[in-house]
Amino acid sequence: MIFLYFILVLGILIFVHELGHFLVAKWLGIRVEKFSLGFGPKLIGWHWGDTEYLLSAFPLGGYVKLFGEGGFEENEMIEKDYELAGEQLPQRPESHLSDEDRAQSFSHRPVWHRMAVVIAGPAFNMGFAWMLLIILYLAGMPIMKATIGEVFKDKPAARAGLQAGDLITAVNGRAILQWEDFSAEMGKAKSEVAITIMRKEQSITLRMTPELSDAKNLFGETIQKPIVGVSPAYDVVTQRFGLVNALQLGNAKAVEVTRLTVLSLVKLFQGVVPLKTVGGPIMIADMANKAAESGGATFFLLLAVVSINLGILNLLPVPVLDGGHLMFYTVELIIRRPVPQKAREYAQQAGMLLLIGLMVLAFYNDIMRYFISN
């Protein structure tokens, strides 16, 4: 089953990503020659209109092949250079496109058209995660209620009169729907706060001033943060929310996952997060399997988180990735002509080597994590 869940997670996210490229290309009138889930040899395929739809052997990716992608525009520039020199260009079939082909060619489109097609893949991953999170909060999301489990002696909460079993409902008038909300409010508290609780069906408001204390953040760094001296009761329930709250919580969760993903990448490049934390397909398969065993909501939550990660990773300015293509198109906007093909080829080769290196690292970490260390 673990392999099935892995294929399911990866297949859904790859489909969403490539669907973004596909739909925006179609919307702009660019011909799509192939839409493939997976790489390598074709397993099954069929034609519909101008497009061949494929299911390929290796499920670690997918692609959309656009007509004219990667070459015709540069050939036309070469043709203009020959005309300026008064010489005749050697015969090039691609330089003599029909008007219909030219209209449907990716490389003949304005830069903003090409940028829109490229950015659509990551954007669809981000949008898919956002919608999935909102639907989860509407349908029923596992949350940890803001119920106090322990009050620590001689801390602000104890001095203010908070007790184990109190349910926190508001901080400074802002509604608290889960423990995550309470932690966020406390994290930015700089002065006295008013905490509203439910105790034995009675609403009580207490005031306290958090105190600064050294703590470890998610990346193992020592920071100073405001604390009040309580821990949660780990009261996890599946709760449905109304549309307004679902939109609010779904947006907040999407923003938080995006922020943490970007921050994790920055910390990784800074060396704060060790390279051994990088995970690969085995780690994703294991997480998918555990999430599926925990229940449907947990599985779809993982799907949303991985989708955001995939969208952000694809926007990195690495040749071969979508972010690399966007980098080339940005340069093209500045210099007012395409980046020379040779330069693109060298950059893509370097990008491919980098990706292969990261894949080897991820597989190595997975093997050490699941087969050697255990």
C-alpha angles and dihedrals in degrees: 000000000000091000091048093053090047092053090045095053095042094041094052094047095045090048091051091048096049091041087062092056091043099050096045091047090051091046090054091048096250114148114245111207100181138014111189135180104204133005135260129031118017115252097181133351144167139185124238116174111318093337133087112209115208142188106200134197104251113060098196095101146340141219147211115218113208125200111256094012112158109005131029099082093055091050089055090053089052088050090054091051090054092049091051089052091051092242132125119248115233112252111282116178092204091054091063102059121161117248089253093052091046091052091053097042117114094211092054093057124100115269093252090057090054092045090051092053092048097046092046092078097059090037091056090050091052093044092047091053092047093052092043092053093050091049090049092054089048095047098038130295125199105242135171109238117230091250117145114236101178136009114207120227120255094010128122093262093053092047091050092052104253114157137198109271095033113136112219110220104168144010116204088343094307111127116246113210100170141006090264089063091051092050091050093051092048091048091064098037112122101167142013115332132197112226118195116203139179112230119175091338091308123117113225130177118208129182127219141156115230117228126222116248137168113260141161119252126211091278096052094254119141111241137164114247136170113258133182097190107252136119128204126259088226089234100170119188136165106243134183120215134200120253096265094049091042091054091047095047095040092051092046093049093048091049092047094049090047091050093048092047093052091043091049091054091049091049090047092055090045091054094241091115109052120237090237089075091066108109133202140193094305091054091048090049091050093048091048092050093049092045091051090050090052092055143277096284092054091049093052091045088056089048090055093047094048090046091056090047091051092049094051095043090053090056093060110117093247117132110247090035122088090254090058091055090048088052091054092048091049089054088048090055089053100045093033095230135070119279106261113270093237091054090050091049093051091046092049091050089052090047091050091051089051092050092047089051091051091048091051089049091049093049091047091051091048092051092048092045099047107023111023106033095044 
